[in-house]
Amino acid sequence: MTFNWMIFGYGVLGGALAELLKWYQLRESPNTPPYLGSARYWVLTVLMGLAGGLLAVVQNVTNPLLAINIGISAPLILKALAAVTPIQPPQAAHVGGKPAEPRVLDMVAGR
């Protein structure tokens, strides 16, 4: 079995569309999360898009539209799984008064 780069690309496109939807929803939100500008968040965003591509390849689909659909569903499924995890109370501030970094799980859940 060879790695199908075209299907991977369609899956990544689907994952990027799901992330674009999340950014669109944040545009209308009155309180945007503080981690939005952090490098950690953007690395996670890219990884979510790549997860959509990888999932499409692993499922061995041949239809580009199906690959996009699978790519869209990957970040949304991960977000739904992360959202059922209980919210932990905020951690104490670090030395120097800097607030604690948000958990990756909270970033995926969109909190």
C-alpha positions in Angstrom: 0.0 0.0 0.0 1.4 3.4 -1.0 0.8 6.7 0.7 -1.8 8.5 -1.4 -0.7 12.2 -1.2 -3.7 13.4 -3.2 -6.2 11.9 -0.7 -4.0 13.3 2.1 -4.2 16.7 0.6 -8.0 16.5 0.3 -8.2 15.4 3.9 -6.0 18.3 5.0 -8.2 20.6 3.1 -11.2 19.2 5.0 -9.4 19.6 8.3 -8.5 23.2 7.4 -12.2 23.9 6.5 -13.2 22.7 10.0 -10.6 24.9 11.6 -11.8 27.8 9.4 -15.3 27.2 10.8 -13.9 27.4 14.3 -12.2 30.7 13.6 -15.4 32.1 12.0 -17.3 31.2 15.2 -14.6 32.9 17.3 -15.1 36.0 15.2 -18.6 36.3 16.6 -17.7 35.5 20.1 -17.6 38.4 22.6 -14.8 36.8 24.6 -12.0 35.3 22.6 -9.7 32.8 24.3 -6.3 34.3 25.5 -4.3 31.6 23.8 -5.4 32.5 20.3 -2.2 34.3 19.5 0.2 31.7 21.0 2.5 29.6 18.9 1.3 26.5 20.8 -2.3 27.1 19.5 -1.2 27.5 15.9 0.9 24.4 16.0 -2.1 22.5 17.3 -4.2 24.0 14.6 -1.9 22.7 11.9 -1.8 19.3 13.6 -5.6 19.2 13.5 -5.5 19.8 9.7 -2.9 17.1 9.3 -4.9 14.7 11.4 -7.8 15.1 8.9 -5.4 14.2 6.0 -3.9 11.2 7.8 -7.4 9.9 8.8 -8.5 10.0 5.1 -5.4 8.1 4.0 -5.7 5.5 6.8 -9.3 4.8 5.8 -8.1 4.2 2.2 -10.7 6.3 0.5 -10.5 7.0 -3.2 -13.2 9.6 -3.6 -11.9 13.2 -3.1 -15.2 14.4 -1.7 -15.2 11.7 0.9 -11.6 12.5 1.8 -12.7 16.1 2.4 -15.6 14.9 4.5 -13.4 12.7 6.6 -10.9 15.6 7.0 -13.6 17.9 8.2 -14.9 15.3 10.7 -11.5 14.6 12.3 -11.0 18.0 14.1 -14.7 18.1 15.0 -14.6 14.6 16.5 -11.5 15.5 18.5 -13.1 18.7 19.7 -16.2 16.8 20.9 -14.1 14.2 22.7 -12.1 17.0 24.4 -15.2 18.9 25.4 -16.6 16.1 27.6 -13.5 16.3 29.8 -14.2 18.3 33.0 -12.8 21.8 33.2 -10.1 22.2 35.9 -10.0 25.3 38.0 -7.4 27.9 36.9 -3.9 27.2 38.1 -2.0 29.6 40.3 0.1 32.2 38.5 3.7 31.4 37.7 6.7 33.2 39.2 6.6 36.8 37.9 2.8 37.0 37.8 2.5 35.3 34.4 -0.7 33.4 34.1 -0.5 29.6 33.6 -0.5 28.2 30.1 -3.8 26.8 29.0 -4.0 23.0 28.7 -3.9 21.6 25.2 -7.1 19.8 25.9 -8.8 23.1 26.6 -7.5 24.5 23.3 -8.8 21.5 21.4 -12.2 21.8 23.1 -12.4 25.5 22.2 -12.5 26.7 25.8 
